[in-house]
Structure formats: structure tokens, C-alpha cells
Amino acid sequence: MLKNAVGRPAIQGFYDALASVNADRGVFITTSSFSKAAEEFAKKQGIVLIDGIQLTQLMLEYKVGVGKAQEYTVYQINYDDFESED
């Protein structure tokens, strides 16, 4: 967990903001991480949390905000080409 993890107060504030507009669900995204208390509160309230690791995975999976920088070819030896004929 990072030092600047999002805590329960931020998630509770988000929940209150959702309630003020009669929203019945929400997604809270951070490039950091979440404290255990934040995760427990969000789970009870039906709030989806996406941390920095999950965000990166989603970006790569759906190719959002990322692009191919370099591609590598991996070779293997074909030993059949080196067998001697007796």
C-alpha cells in the first residue's frame, strides 16, 4: 500500500455526494491505492474501487491512453536443422 492511500473519509464523502443526487452506485478511481477501511466501507455501500494497478491493467486491456512503443521478436533454435546425417 502506498503512503498516500485513499482513506475511508474520502470514500465516505464520495458516498455522501452520490446520495445527494440520488445515485445508487458509483466508481471511485485513483492512481494510488485504498486503505482497508476505505475498501470495507465501499464494499458495504456498493461502491466500486479501482486502484492504480487495476487502472493500468484496464488501460492496457482496452488500449485506452496507451500505445505500442517497441516490439521484440524472440527466437528459438531449431535443432532439427543441425542434426548430422550419418
PDB file of N, CA, C and O in Angstrom:
ATOM      1  N   MET A   1       0.848  -1.187   0.000  1.00  0.00           N
ATOM      2  CA  MET A   1       0.000   0.000   0.000  1.00  0.00           C
ATOM      3  C   MET A   1       0.887   1.241   0.000  1.00  0.00           C
ATOM      4  O   MET A   1       1.882   1.300   0.722  1.00  0.00           O
ATOM      5  N   LEU A   2       0.530   2.203  -0.791  1.00  0.00           N
ATOM      6  CA  LEU A   2       1.288   3.441  -0.866  1.00  0.00           C
ATOM      7  C   LEU A   2       1.011   4.330   0.336  1.00  0.00           C
ATOM      8  O   LEU A   2      -0.020   4.205   0.997  1.00  0.00           O
ATOM      9  N   LYS A   3       1.948   5.226   0.608  1.00  0.00           N
ATOM     10  CA  LYS A   3       1.779   6.149   1.734  1.00  0.00           C
ATOM     11  C   LYS A   3       0.572   7.059   1.557  1.00  0.00           C
ATOM     12  O   LYS A   3      -0.059   7.450   2.539  1.00  0.00           O
ATOM     13  N   ASN A   4       0.250   7.394   0.328  1.00  0.00           N
ATOM     14  CA  ASN A   4      -0.857   8.316   0.076  1.00  0.00           C
ATOM     15  C   ASN A   4      -2.133   7.569  -0.326  1.00  0.00           C
ATOM     16  O   ASN A   4      -2.859   8.003  -1.221  1.00  0.00           O
ATOM     17  N   ALA A   5      -2.396   6.451   0.339  1.00  0.00           N
ATOM     18  CA  ALA A   5      -3.597   5.663   0.048  1.00  0.00           C
ATOM     19  C   ALA A   5      -4.855   6.479   0.351  1.00  0.00           C
ATOM     20  O   ALA A   5      -4.887   7.274   1.290  1.00  0.00           O
ATOM     21  N   VAL A   6      -5.877   6.265  -0.457  1.00  0.00           N
ATOM     22  CA  VAL A   6      -7.162   6.926  -0.236  1.00  0.00           C
ATOM     23  C   VAL A   6      -7.823   6.269   0.968  1.00  0.00           C
ATOM     24  O   VAL A   6      -7.949   5.046   1.018  1.00  0.00           O
ATOM     25  N   GLY A   7      -8.242   7.068   1.928  1.00  0.00           N
ATOM     26  CA  GLY A   7      -8.828   6.553   3.160  1.00  0.00           C
ATOM     27  C   GLY A   7     -10.349   6.570   3.159  1.00  0.00           C
ATOM     28  O   GLY A   7     -10.982   7.036   2.212  1.00  0.00           O
ATOM     29  N   ARG A   8     -10.917   6.057   4.232  1.00  0.00           N
ATOM     30  CA  ARG A   8     -12.365   5.989   4.371  1.00  0.00           C
ATOM     31  C   ARG A   8     -13.043   7.359   4.273  1.00  0.00           C
ATOM     32  O   ARG A   8     -14.109   7.459   3.666  1.00  0.00           O
ATOM     33  N   PRO A   9     -12.461   8.417   4.850  1.00  0.00           N
ATOM     34  CA  PRO A   9     -13.149   9.719   4.761  1.00  0.00           C
ATOM     35  C   PRO A   9     -13.420  10.155   3.314  1.00  0.00           C
ATOM     36  O   PRO A   9     -14.473  10.727   3.033  1.00  0.00           O
ATOM     37  N   ALA A  10     -12.495   9.894   2.407  1.00  0.00           N
ATOM     38  CA  ALA A  10     -12.706  10.276   1.005  1.00  0.00           C
ATOM     39  C   ALA A  10     -13.827   9.447   0.384  1.00  0.00           C
ATOM     40  O   ALA A  10     -14.642   9.967  -0.377  1.00  0.00           O
ATOM     41  N   ILE A  11     -13.864   8.165   0.711  1.00  0.00           N
ATOM     42  CA  ILE A  11     -14.907   7.297   0.158  1.00  0.00           C
ATOM     43  C   ILE A  11     -16.263   7.652   0.771  1.00  0.00           C
ATOM     44  O   ILE A  11     -17.289   7.614   0.092  1.00  0.00           O
ATOM     45  N   GLN A  12     -16.256   7.995   2.055  1.00  0.00           N
ATOM     46  CA  GLN A  12     -17.498   8.392   2.707  1.00  0.00           C
ATOM     47  C   GLN A  12     -18.011   9.708   2.109  1.00  0.00           C
ATOM     48  O   GLN A  12     -19.216   9.878   1.923  1.00  0.00           O
ATOM     49  N   GLY A  13     -17.115  10.619   1.815  1.00  0.00           N
ATOM     50  CA  GLY A  13     -17.514  11.870   1.162  1.00  0.00           C
ATOM     51  C   GLY A  13     -18.088  11.614  -0.221  1.00  0.00           C
ATOM     52  O   GLY A  13     -19.055  12.254  -0.636  1.00  0.00           O
ATOM     53  N   PHE A  14     -17.477  10.669  -0.932  1.00  0.00           N
ATOM     54  CA  PHE A  14     -17.982  10.282  -2.260  1.00  0.00           C
ATOM     55  C   PHE A  14     -19.377   9.677  -2.133  1.00  0.00           C
ATOM     56  O   PHE A  14     -20.267   9.979  -2.928  1.00  0.00           O
ATOM     57  N   TYR A  15     -19.561   8.827  -1.135  1.00  0.00           N
ATOM     58  CA  TYR A  15     -20.869   8.212  -0.887  1.00  0.00           C
ATOM     59  C   TYR A  15     -21.925   9.286  -0.606  1.00  0.00           C
ATOM     60  O   TYR A  15     -23.040   9.227  -1.125  1.00  0.00           O
ATOM     61  N   ASP A  16     -21.558  10.258   0.216  1.00  0.00           N
ATOM     62  CA  ASP A  16     -22.482  11.359   0.529  1.00  0.00           C
ATOM     63  C   ASP A  16     -22.832  12.152  -0.729  1.00  0.00           C
ATOM     64  O   ASP A  16     -23.981  12.555  -0.912  1.00  0.00           O
ATOM     65  N   ALA A  17     -21.847  12.376  -1.592  1.00  0.00           N
ATOM     66  CA  ALA A  17     -22.103  13.099  -2.838  1.00  0.00           C
ATOM     67  C   ALA A  17     -23.040  12.300  -3.737  1.00  0.00           C
ATOM     68  O   ALA A  17     -23.923  12.870  -4.379  1.00  0.00           O
ATOM     69  N   LEU A  18     -22.852  10.991  -3.786  1.00  0.00           N
ATOM     70  CA  LEU A  18     -23.753  10.144  -4.568  1.00  0.00           C
ATOM     71  C   LEU A  18     -25.173  10.225  -4.030  1.00  0.00           C
ATOM     72  O   LEU A  18     -26.133  10.357  -4.790  1.00  0.00           O
ATOM     73  N   ALA A  19     -25.293  10.145  -2.711  1.00  0.00           N
ATOM     74  CA  ALA A  19     -26.614  10.186  -2.072  1.00  0.00           C
ATOM     75  C   ALA A  19     -27.310  11.525  -2.334  1.00  0.00           C
ATOM     76  O   ALA A  19     -28.533  11.575  -2.464  1.00  0.00           O
ATOM     77  N   SER A  20     -26.538  12.600  -2.410  1.00  0.00           N
ATOM     78  CA  SER A  20     -27.136  13.928  -2.600  1.00  0.00           C
ATOM     79  C   SER A  20     -27.783  14.089  -3.980  1.00  0.00           C
ATOM     80  O   SER A  20     -28.619  14.972  -4.176  1.00  0.00           O
ATOM     81  N   VAL A  21     -27.394  13.235  -4.935  1.00  0.00           N
ATOM     82  CA  VAL A  21     -28.003  13.290  -6.270  1.00  0.00           C
ATOM     83  C   VAL A  21     -28.810  12.015  -6.555  1.00  0.00           C
ATOM     84  O   VAL A  21     -29.117  11.692  -7.702  1.00  0.00           O
ATOM     85  N   ASN A  22     -29.137  11.309  -5.479  1.00  0.00           N
ATOM     86  CA  ASN A  22     -29.935  10.077  -5.553  1.00  0.00           C
ATOM     87  C   ASN A  22     -29.319   8.994  -6.445  1.00  0.00           C
ATOM     88  O   ASN A  22     -30.041   8.203  -7.052  1.00  0.00           O
ATOM     89  N   ALA A  23     -27.985   8.960  -6.521  1.00  0.00           N
ATOM     90  CA  ALA A  23     -27.306   7.910  -7.287  1.00  0.00           C
ATOM     91  C   ALA A  23     -27.287   6.637  -6.448  1.00  0.00           C
ATOM     92  O   ALA A  23     -27.118   6.693  -5.229  1.00  0.00           O
ATOM     93  N   ASP A  24     -27.460   5.503  -7.095  1.00  0.00           N
ATOM     94  CA  ASP A  24     -27.472   4.256  -6.341  1.00  0.00           C
ATOM     95  C   ASP A  24     -26.186   3.457  -6.517  1.00  0.00           C
ATOM     96  O   ASP A  24     -26.065   2.351  -5.991  1.00  0.00           O
ATOM     97  N   ARG A  25     -25.227   4.010  -7.253  1.00  0.00           N
ATOM     98  CA  ARG A  25     -23.931   3.345  -7.399  1.00  0.00           C
ATOM     99  C   ARG A  25     -22.882   4.355  -7.838  1.00  0.00           C
ATOM    100  O   ARG A  25     -23.205   5.451  -8.296  1.00  0.00           O
ATOM    101  N   GLY A  26     -21.623   3.965  -7.691  1.00  0.00           N
ATOM    102  CA  GLY A  26     -20.538   4.847  -8.085  1.00  0.00           C
ATOM    103  C   GLY A  26     -19.242   4.082  -8.232  1.00  0.00           C
ATOM    104  O   GLY A  26     -19.089   2.982  -7.701  1.00  0.00           O
ATOM    105  N   VAL A  27     -18.310   4.675  -8.959  1.00  0.00           N
ATOM    106  CA  VAL A  27     -16.979   4.101  -9.158  1.00  0.00           C
ATOM    107  C   VAL A  27     -15.967   5.161  -8.755  1.00  0.00           C
ATOM    108  O   VAL A  27     -16.005   6.288  -9.248  1.00  0.00           O
ATOM    109  N   PHE A  28     -15.070   4.796  -7.862  1.00  0.00           N
ATOM    110  CA  PHE A  28     -14.037   5.712  -7.379  1.00  0.00           C
ATOM    111  C   PHE A  28     -12.708   5.208  -7.921  1.00  0.00           C
ATOM    112  O   PHE A  28     -12.300   4.084  -7.628  1.00  0.00           O
ATOM    113  N   ILE A  29     -12.027   6.043  -8.716  1.00  0.00           N
ATOM    114  CA  ILE A  29     -10.773   5.652  -9.358  1.00  0.00           C
ATOM    115  C   ILE A  29      -9.634   6.500  -8.805  1.00  0.00           C
ATOM    116  O   ILE A  29      -9.764   7.716  -8.662  1.00  0.00           O
ATOM    117  N   THR A  30      -8.516   5.847  -8.495  1.00  0.00           N
ATOM    118  CA  THR A  30      -7.328   6.550  -8.054  1.00  0.00           C
ATOM    119  C   THR A  30      -6.097   5.943  -8.716  1.00  0.00           C
ATOM    120  O   THR A  30      -6.104   4.770  -9.089  1.00  0.00           O
ATOM    121  N   THR A  31      -5.062   6.725  -8.859  1.00  0.00           N
ATOM    122  CA  THR A  31      -3.793   6.188  -9.350  1.00  0.00           C
ATOM    123  C   THR A  31      -2.980   5.634  -8.190  1.00  0.00           C
ATOM    124  O   THR A  31      -1.907   5.067  -8.395  1.00  0.00           O
ATOM    125  N   SER A  32      -3.477   5.792  -6.995  1.00  0.00           N
ATOM    126  CA  SER A  32      -2.814   5.323  -5.779  1.00  0.00           C
ATOM    127  C   SER A  32      -3.429   3.984  -5.355  1.00  0.00           C
ATOM    128  O   SER A  32      -3.658   3.106  -6.187  1.00  0.00           O
ATOM    129  N   SER A  33      -3.689   3.841  -4.070  1.00  0.00           N
ATOM    130  CA  SER A  33      -4.305   2.621  -3.521  1.00  0.00           C
ATOM    131  C   SER A  33      -5.360   3.046  -2.505  1.00  0.00           C
ATOM    132  O   SER A  33      -5.574   4.237  -2.278  1.00  0.00           O
ATOM    133  N   PHE A  34      -6.018   2.057  -1.894  1.00  0.00           N
ATOM    134  CA  PHE A  34      -7.055   2.323  -0.899  1.00  0.00           C
ATOM    135  C   PHE A  34      -6.683   1.682   0.425  1.00  0.00           C
ATOM    136  O   PHE A  34      -6.078   0.611   0.459  1.00  0.00           O
ATOM    137  N   SER A  35      -7.047   2.341   1.513  1.00  0.00           N
ATOM    138  CA  SER A  35      -6.834   1.749   2.835  1.00  0.00           C
ATOM    139  C   SER A  35      -7.849   0.625   3.035  1.00  0.00           C
ATOM    140  O   SER A  35      -8.861   0.563   2.338  1.00  0.00           O
ATOM    141  N   LYS A  36      -7.574  -0.253   3.982  1.00  0.00           N
ATOM    142  CA  LYS A  36      -8.512  -1.342   4.291  1.00  0.00           C
ATOM    143  C   LYS A  36      -9.866  -0.786   4.717  1.00  0.00           C
ATOM    144  O   LYS A  36     -10.909  -1.307   4.321  1.00  0.00           O
ATOM    145  N   ALA A  37      -9.846   0.269   5.522  1.00  0.00           N
ATOM    146  CA  ALA A  37     -11.103   0.875   5.986  1.00  0.00           C
ATOM    147  C   ALA A  37     -11.910   1.406   4.808  1.00  0.00           C
ATOM    148  O   ALA A  37     -13.135   1.284   4.784  1.00  0.00           O
ATOM    149  N   ALA A  38     -11.226   1.994   3.837  1.00  0.00           N
ATOM    150  CA  ALA A  38     -11.910   2.509   2.642  1.00  0.00           C
ATOM    151  C   ALA A  38     -12.523   1.359   1.849  1.00  0.00           C
ATOM    152  O   ALA A  38     -13.655   1.460   1.377  1.00  0.00           O
ATOM    153  N   GLU A  39     -11.775   0.267   1.704  1.00  0.00           N
ATOM    154  CA  GLU A  39     -12.272  -0.897   0.972  1.00  0.00           C
ATOM    155  C   GLU A  39     -13.492  -1.504   1.659  1.00  0.00           C
ATOM    156  O   GLU A  39     -14.466  -1.863   0.997  1.00  0.00           O
ATOM    157  N   GLU A  40     -13.440  -1.619   2.976  1.00  0.00           N
ATOM    158  CA  GLU A  40     -14.564  -2.198   3.723  1.00  0.00           C
ATOM    159  C   GLU A  40     -15.815  -1.331   3.608  1.00  0.00           C
ATOM    160  O   GLU A  40     -16.913  -1.843   3.391  1.00  0.00           O
ATOM    161  N   PHE A  41     -15.647  -0.022   3.752  1.00  0.00           N
ATOM    162  CA  PHE A  41     -16.788   0.884   3.644  1.00  0.00           C
ATOM    163  C   PHE A  41     -17.385   0.829   2.239  1.00  0.00           C
ATOM    164  O   PHE A  41     -18.602   0.734   2.077  1.00  0.00           O
ATOM    165  N   ALA A  42     -16.532   0.890   1.238  1.00  0.00           N
ATOM    166  CA  ALA A  42     -17.008   0.873  -0.148  1.00  0.00           C
ATOM    167  C   ALA A  42     -17.773  -0.414  -0.454  1.00  0.00           C
ATOM    168  O   ALA A  42     -18.796  -0.382  -1.138  1.00  0.00           O
ATOM    169  N   LYS A  43     -17.284  -1.525   0.043  1.00  0.00           N
ATOM    170  CA  LYS A  43     -17.950  -2.807  -0.203  1.00  0.00           C
ATOM    171  C   LYS A  43     -19.360  -2.809   0.394  1.00  0.00           C
ATOM    172  O   LYS A  43     -20.305  -3.288  -0.233  1.00  0.00           O
ATOM    173  N   LYS A  44     -19.493  -2.276   1.600  1.00  0.00           N
ATOM    174  CA  LYS A  44     -20.805  -2.223   2.259  1.00  0.00           C
ATOM    175  C   LYS A  44     -21.778  -1.304   1.521  1.00  0.00           C
ATOM    176  O   LYS A  44     -22.989  -1.521   1.551  1.00  0.00           O
ATOM    177  N   GLN A  45     -21.244  -0.284   0.865  1.00  0.00           N
ATOM    178  CA  GLN A  45     -22.089   0.708   0.196  1.00  0.00           C
ATOM    179  C   GLN A  45     -22.258   0.421  -1.296  1.00  0.00           C
ATOM    180  O   GLN A  45     -22.967   1.154  -1.985  1.00  0.00           O
ATOM    181  N   GLY A  46     -21.626  -0.621  -1.798  1.00  0.00           N
ATOM    182  CA  GLY A  46     -21.749  -0.947  -3.216  1.00  0.00           C
ATOM    183  C   GLY A  46     -20.970  -0.029  -4.131  1.00  0.00           C
ATOM    184  O   GLY A  46     -21.328   0.138  -5.297  1.00  0.00           O
ATOM    185  N   ILE A  47     -19.911   0.566  -3.619  1.00  0.00           N
ATOM    186  CA  ILE A  47     -19.067   1.446  -4.423  1.00  0.00           C
ATOM    187  C   ILE A  47     -17.916   0.617  -4.988  1.00  0.00           C
ATOM    188  O   ILE A  47     -17.253  -0.116  -4.254  1.00  0.00           O
ATOM    189  N   VAL A  48     -17.685   0.734  -6.277  1.00  0.00           N
ATOM    190  CA  VAL A  48     -16.584   0.030  -6.930  1.00  0.00           C
ATOM    191  C   VAL A  48     -15.325   0.880  -6.797  1.00  0.00           C
ATOM    192  O   VAL A  48     -15.336   2.073  -7.100  1.00  0.00           O
ATOM    193  N   LEU A  49     -14.247   0.257  -6.344  1.00  0.00           N
ATOM    194  CA  LEU A  49     -12.962   0.947  -6.213  1.00  0.00           C
ATOM    195  C   LEU A  49     -12.003   0.414  -7.272  1.00  0.00           C
ATOM    196  O   LEU A  49     -11.892  -0.797  -7.466  1.00  0.00           O
ATOM    197  N   ILE A  50     -11.317   1.318  -7.950  1.00  0.00           N
ATOM    198  CA  ILE A  50     -10.299   0.942  -8.922  1.00  0.00           C
ATOM    199  C   ILE A  50      -9.013   1.658  -8.539  1.00  0.00           C
ATOM    200  O   ILE A  50      -8.934   2.886  -8.568  1.00  0.00           O
ATOM    201  N   ASP A  51      -7.996   0.858  -8.175  1.00  0.00           N
ATOM    202  CA  ASP A  51      -6.716   1.454  -7.772  1.00  0.00           C
ATOM    203  C   ASP A  51      -5.784   1.590  -8.975  1.00  0.00           C
ATOM    204  O   ASP A  51      -6.149   1.239 -10.097  1.00  0.00           O
ATOM    205  N   GLY A  52      -4.599   2.095  -8.732  1.00  0.00           N
ATOM    206  CA  GLY A  52      -3.651   2.351  -9.813  1.00  0.00           C
ATOM    207  C   GLY A  52      -3.270   1.115 -10.607  1.00  0.00           C
ATOM    208  O   GLY A  52      -3.128   1.184 -11.828  1.00  0.00           O
ATOM    209  N   ILE A  53      -3.103  -0.014  -9.931  1.00  0.00           N
ATOM    210  CA  ILE A  53      -2.743  -1.257 -10.620  1.00  0.00           C
ATOM    211  C   ILE A  53      -3.883  -1.704 -11.531  1.00  0.00           C
ATOM    212  O   ILE A  53      -3.665  -2.031 -12.697  1.00  0.00           O
ATOM    213  N   GLN A  54      -5.094  -1.713 -10.992  1.00  0.00           N
ATOM    214  CA  GLN A  54      -6.261  -2.108 -11.804  1.00  0.00           C
ATOM    215  C   GLN A  54      -6.465  -1.140 -12.964  1.00  0.00           C
ATOM    216  O   GLN A  54      -6.805  -1.560 -14.070  1.00  0.00           O
ATOM    217  N   LEU A  55      -6.262   0.146 -12.720  1.00  0.00           N
ATOM    218  CA  LEU A  55      -6.420   1.151 -13.767  1.00  0.00           C
ATOM    219  C   LEU A  55      -5.439   0.881 -14.904  1.00  0.00           C
ATOM    220  O   LEU A  55      -5.810   0.946 -16.076  1.00  0.00           O
ATOM    221  N   THR A  56      -4.200   0.581 -14.561  1.00  0.00           N
ATOM    222  CA  THR A  56      -3.191   0.272 -15.569  1.00  0.00           C
ATOM    223  C   THR A  56      -3.581  -0.963 -16.366  1.00  0.00           C
ATOM    224  O   THR A  56      -3.458  -0.976 -17.591  1.00  0.00           O
ATOM    225  N   GLN A  57      -4.050  -2.001 -15.682  1.00  0.00           N
ATOM    226  CA  GLN A  57      -4.478  -3.225 -16.361  1.00  0.00           C
ATOM    227  C   GLN A  57      -5.629  -2.950 -17.331  1.00  0.00           C
ATOM    228  O   GLN A  57      -5.635  -3.453 -18.454  1.00  0.00           O
ATOM    229  N   LEU A  58      -6.585  -2.162 -16.898  1.00  0.00           N
ATOM    230  CA  LEU A  58      -7.723  -1.822 -17.761  1.00  0.00           C
ATOM    231  C   LEU A  58      -7.279  -0.996 -18.968  1.00  0.00           C
ATOM    232  O   LEU A  58      -7.762  -1.210 -20.080  1.00  0.00           O
ATOM    233  N   MET A  59      -6.371  -0.064 -18.751  1.00  0.00           N
ATOM    234  CA  MET A  59      -5.860   0.753 -19.849  1.00  0.00           C
ATOM    235  C   MET A  59      -5.166  -0.112 -20.900  1.00  0.00           C
ATOM    236  O   MET A  59      -5.346   0.093 -22.100  1.00  0.00           O
ATOM    237  N   LEU A  60      -4.370  -1.079 -20.439  1.00  0.00           N
ATOM    238  CA  LEU A  60      -3.675  -1.965 -21.367  1.00  0.00           C
ATOM    239  C   LEU A  60      -4.644  -2.910 -22.065  1.00  0.00           C
ATOM    240  O   LEU A  60      -4.536  -3.138 -23.270  1.00  0.00           O
ATOM    241  N   GLU A  61      -5.590  -3.461 -21.309  1.00  0.00           N
ATOM    242  CA  GLU A  61      -6.554  -4.406 -21.880  1.00  0.00           C
ATOM    243  C   GLU A  61      -7.403  -3.762 -22.967  1.00  0.00           C
ATOM    244  O   GLU A  61      -7.635  -4.359 -24.018  1.00  0.00           O
ATOM    245  N   TYR A  62      -7.866  -2.542 -22.710  1.00  0.00           N
ATOM    246  CA  TYR A  62      -8.766  -1.870 -23.649  1.00  0.00           C
ATOM    247  C   TYR A  62      -8.062  -0.840 -24.534  1.00  0.00           C
ATOM    248  O   TYR A  62      -8.695  -0.126 -25.312  1.00  0.00           O
ATOM    249  N   LYS A  63      -6.726  -0.784 -24.392  1.00  0.00           N
ATOM    250  CA  LYS A  63      -5.897   0.121 -25.201  1.00  0.00           C
ATOM    251  C   LYS A  63      -6.389   1.563 -25.135  1.00  0.00           C
ATOM    252  O   LYS A  63      -6.585   2.217 -26.158  1.00  0.00           O
ATOM    253  N   VAL A  64      -6.580   2.037 -23.919  1.00  0.00           N
ATOM    254  CA  VAL A  64      -7.017   3.410 -23.683  1.00  0.00           C
ATOM    255  C   VAL A  64      -5.845   4.196 -23.110  1.00  0.00           C
ATOM    256  O   VAL A  64      -5.333   3.865 -22.041  1.00  0.00           O
ATOM    257  N   GLY A  65      -5.427   5.222 -23.812  1.00  0.00           N
ATOM    258  CA  GLY A  65      -4.349   6.072 -23.322  1.00  0.00           C
ATOM    259  C   GLY A  65      -2.976   5.438 -23.403  1.00  0.00           C
ATOM    260  O   GLY A  65      -2.031   5.937 -22.791  1.00  0.00           O
ATOM    261  N   VAL A  66      -2.844   4.346 -24.147  1.00  0.00           N
ATOM    262  CA  VAL A  66      -1.549   3.677 -24.293  1.00  0.00           C
ATOM    263  C   VAL A  66      -1.315   3.364 -25.770  1.00  0.00           C
ATOM    264  O   VAL A  66      -2.257   3.289 -26.559  1.00  0.00           O
ATOM    265  N   GLY A  67      -0.072   3.187 -26.121  1.00  0.00           N
ATOM    266  CA  GLY A  67       0.276   2.804 -27.482  1.00  0.00           C
ATOM    267  C   GLY A  67       1.540   1.979 -27.469  1.00  0.00           C
ATOM    268  O   GLY A  67       2.337   2.050 -26.533  1.00  0.00           O
ATOM    269  N   LYS A  68       1.714   1.200 -28.510  1.00  0.00           N
ATOM    270  CA  LYS A  68       2.890   0.339 -28.612  1.00  0.00           C
ATOM    271  C   LYS A  68       4.120   1.204 -28.837  1.00  0.00           C
ATOM    272  O   LYS A  68       4.141   2.028 -29.752  1.00  0.00           O
ATOM    273  N   ALA A  69       5.142   1.025 -28.015  1.00  0.00           N
ATOM    274  CA  ALA A  69       6.369   1.788 -28.137  1.00  0.00           C
ATOM    275  C   ALA A  69       7.431   0.992 -28.884  1.00  0.00           C
ATOM    276  O   ALA A  69       8.163   1.541 -29.707  1.00  0.00           O
ATOM    277  N   GLN A  70       7.512  -0.298 -28.596  1.00  0.00           N
ATOM    278  CA  GLN A  70       8.526  -1.117 -29.223  1.00  0.00           C
ATOM    279  C   GLN A  70       8.070  -2.571 -29.166  1.00  0.00           C
ATOM    280  O   GLN A  70       7.377  -2.984 -28.236  1.00  0.00           O
ATOM    281  N   GLU A  71       8.464  -3.324 -30.162  1.00  0.00           N
ATOM    282  CA  GLU A  71       8.079  -4.723 -30.223  1.00  0.00           C
ATOM    283  C   GLU A  71       9.345  -5.563 -30.336  1.00  0.00           C
ATOM    284  O   GLU A  71      10.297  -5.167 -31.009  1.00  0.00           O
ATOM    285  N   TYR A  72       9.359  -6.719 -29.682  1.00  0.00           N
ATOM    286  CA  TYR A  72      10.511  -7.601 -29.693  1.00  0.00           C
ATOM    287  C   TYR A  72      10.141  -8.936 -30.322  1.00  0.00           C
ATOM    288  O   TYR A  72       9.014  -9.411 -30.185  1.00  0.00           O
ATOM    289  N   THR A  73      11.113  -9.537 -31.019  1.00  0.00           N
ATOM    290  CA  THR A  73      10.946 -10.873 -31.557  1.00  0.00           C
ATOM    291  C   THR A  73      11.842 -11.804 -30.757  1.00  0.00           C
ATOM    292  O   THR A  73      13.022 -11.522 -30.551  1.00  0.00           O
ATOM    293  N   VAL A  74      11.280 -12.898 -30.313  1.00  0.00           N
ATOM    294  CA  VAL A  74      12.043 -13.891 -29.560  1.00  0.00           C
ATOM    295  C   VAL A  74      12.252 -15.098 -30.466  1.00  0.00           C
ATOM    296  O   VAL A  74      11.298 -15.641 -31.023  1.00  0.00           O
ATOM    297  N   TYR A  75      13.502 -15.509 -30.609  1.00  0.00           N
ATOM    298  CA  TYR A  75      13.844 -16.637 -31.470  1.00  0.00           C
ATOM    299  C   TYR A  75      14.173 -17.865 -30.629  1.00  0.00           C
ATOM    300  O   TYR A  75      14.625 -17.759 -29.489  1.00  0.00           O
ATOM    301  N   GLN A  76      13.937 -19.021 -31.218  1.00  0.00           N
ATOM    302  CA  GLN A  76      14.375 -20.255 -30.576  1.00  0.00           C
ATOM    303  C   GLN A  76      15.159 -21.051 -31.609  1.00  0.00           C
ATOM    304  O   GLN A  76      14.966 -20.885 -32.813  1.00  0.00           O
ATOM    305  N   ILE A  77      16.026 -21.901 -31.137  1.00  0.00           N
ATOM    306  CA  ILE A  77      16.860 -22.706 -32.026  1.00  0.00           C
ATOM    307  C   ILE A  77      16.061 -23.896 -32.535  1.00  0.00           C
ATOM    308  O   ILE A  77      15.382 -24.581 -31.769  1.00  0.00           O
ATOM    309  N   ASN A  78      16.151 -24.129 -33.827  1.00  0.00           N
ATOM    310  CA  ASN A  78      15.525 -25.289 -34.438  1.00  0.00           C
ATOM    311  C   ASN A  78      16.619 -26.359 -34.556  1.00  0.00           C
ATOM    312  O   ASN A  78      17.390 -26.359 -35.516  1.00  0.00           O
ATOM    313  N   TYR A  79      16.681 -27.246 -33.599  1.00  0.00           N
ATOM    314  CA  TYR A  79      17.744 -28.252 -33.538  1.00  0.00           C
ATOM    315  C   TYR A  79      17.681 -29.236 -34.698  1.00  0.00           C
ATOM    316  O   TYR A  79      18.700 -29.844 -35.026  1.00  0.00           O
ATOM    317  N   ASP A  80      16.544 -29.414 -35.322  1.00  0.00           N
ATOM    318  CA  ASP A  80      16.433 -30.322 -36.463  1.00  0.00           C
ATOM    319  C   ASP A  80      17.337 -29.872 -37.620  1.00  0.00           C
ATOM    320  O   ASP A  80      17.803 -30.709 -38.393  1.00  0.00           O
ATOM    321  N   ASP A  81      17.582 -28.602 -37.743  1.00  0.00           N
ATOM    322  CA  ASP A  81      18.441 -28.089 -38.801  1.00  0.00           C
ATOM    323  C   ASP A  81      19.916 -28.443 -38.583  1.00  0.00           C
ATOM    324  O   ASP A  81      20.719 -28.331 -39.509  1.00  0.00           O
ATOM    325  N   PHE A  82      20.271 -28.863 -37.389  1.00  0.00           N
ATOM    326  CA  PHE A  82      21.668 -29.135 -37.058  1.00  0.00           C
ATOM    327  C   PHE A  82      21.978 -30.611 -36.866  1.00  0.00           C
ATOM    328  O   PHE A  82      23.105 -30.960 -36.517  1.00  0.00           O
ATOM    329  N   GLU A  83      21.007 -31.480 -37.084  1.00  0.00           N
ATOM    330  CA  GLU A  83      21.259 -32.903 -36.929  1.00  0.00           C
ATOM    331  C   GLU A  83      22.159 -33.374 -38.056  1.00  0.00           C
ATOM    332  O   GLU A  83      21.976 -33.001 -39.215  1.00  0.00           O
ATOM    333  N   SER A  84      23.127 -34.194 -37.699  1.00  0.00           N
ATOM    334  CA  SER A  84      24.038 -34.710 -38.738  1.00  0.00           C
ATOM    335  C   SER A  84      23.455 -35.950 -39.379  1.00  0.00           C
ATOM    336  O   SER A  84      22.769 -36.744 -38.736  1.00  0.00           O
ATOM    337  N   GLU A  85      23.741 -36.097 -40.649  1.00  0.00           N
ATOM    338  CA  GLU A  85      23.281 -37.272 -41.368  1.00  0.00           C
ATOM    339  C   GLU A  85      24.394 -38.303 -41.338  1.00  0.00           C
ATOM    340  O   GLU A  85      25.480 -38.032 -41.849  1.00  0.00           O
ATOM    341  N   ASP A  86      24.170 -39.460 -40.765  1.00  0.00           N
ATOM    342  CA  ASP A  86      25.201 -40.495 -40.661  1.00  0.00           C
ATOM    343  C   ASP A  86      25.143 -41.474 -41.798  1.00  0.00           C
ATOM    344  O   ASP A  86      25.947 -42.405 -41.853  1.00  0.00           O
TER     345      ASP A  86
END
